[in-house]
Amino acid sequence: MPKKLLNLDVDLLRTFVVISQAGSFTRAAERLLRQQSTISLQIKRLEDTLGQRLLDRTPRSVSLTPEGEAVLSYAQKILDLNDEVVSLIHEPQMQGTVRLGTPEDFATHHLSALLARFVQAYPSVALEVTCDLTLNLLNGFRSGDFDIVLLKREHGVGTQGLRVWREPLVWVSGTHDFISESGALPLVVSPEPCVYRKRAIQALKRVGKRWRIAYTCASLAGALAAVRAGLGIAVLPREMVPPGFHLIDGEPLPDLPDSEIALLAARNISAPAAKLRDHIIRCLGDGTEQLRTHAPERVLARENTGSRKRPNKGFEDTRGHDPAQ
């Protein structure tokens, strides 16, 4: 007698994927706009269907079991196909303009492929992207110039907006050895206010290391050129350290706390802007906090994914935000 085939519930798979991204049932419930008890029951149903435990739960964390790791990649592919079909049938003519503001370095390293997938999914949507310093982006957002902005901020400072990425910061230099020299440490930095600049100066003051501003440039390419030329050292997210640069992680220089990228969206944004907002949140997956080891190759805008924003708390309210680059 042939073995009975199981049909997996897409809604259960979506809950499982969101939990793996969020790292907790509480955050997943907020993003799915459901009760925590509801998503707990959904995971139990999925585990019962597959006959395997997919998540290990503790009071403070959630982690994938080996079986959960295996299921996750397939679950994501199933959701991608499901949502592509829904998008094709129900939203072929979505039109409009979406204005996105983002720091240059973050856009260069993390947004290109993400935005390309969005444009492919919604070819009739006009995307307008502006790269600038966070303070300028924040001012523009408050003036109504943007639908969505991504802003750098101090880790744990400012409760407004949704953190979508966490960046471990490191010291980097070119081939010149500034560490062994006795003089003040030359720094290559962005203009104030910049979270990397602030972190570097605070860390050096904490350990009593003398420093000086050797080169100031708002452009990532310009700053990297200055470091490569031996004009000083800089602070960068670990993932952005180019080949050929020397990474100084900790001693003899002080450790650097992580920084964060927060997403803010305006009230009553258009349907295309809401799609992009949810797409960014889903693709970035909360940076280093996500349990997934890599992003799927194709992630299109989806229906009913449970955006990670908290609409009842005023996503666009930026009071208390700590502006940075």
Secondary structure, 3 states (H helix, E strand, C coil): CCCCCCCCCHHHHHHHHHHHHHCCHHHHHHHHCCCHHHHHHHHHHHHHHHCCCCEEECCCCEEECHHHHHHHHHHHHHHHHHHHHHHHHHCCCCCEEEEEEECHHHHHHHHHHHHHHHHHHCCCEEEEEEECCHHHHHHHHHCCCCCEEEEEEECCCCCCCEEEEEECEEEEECCCCCCCCCCCEEEEECCCCCHHHHHHHHHHHHHCCCEEEEEECCCHHHHHHHHHCCCCEEEEEHHHCCCCCEEECCCCCCCCCCEEEEEEECCCCCHHHHHHHHHHHHHHCCHHHCCCCCCCCCCCCCCCCCCCCCHHHCCCCCCCCCCCC
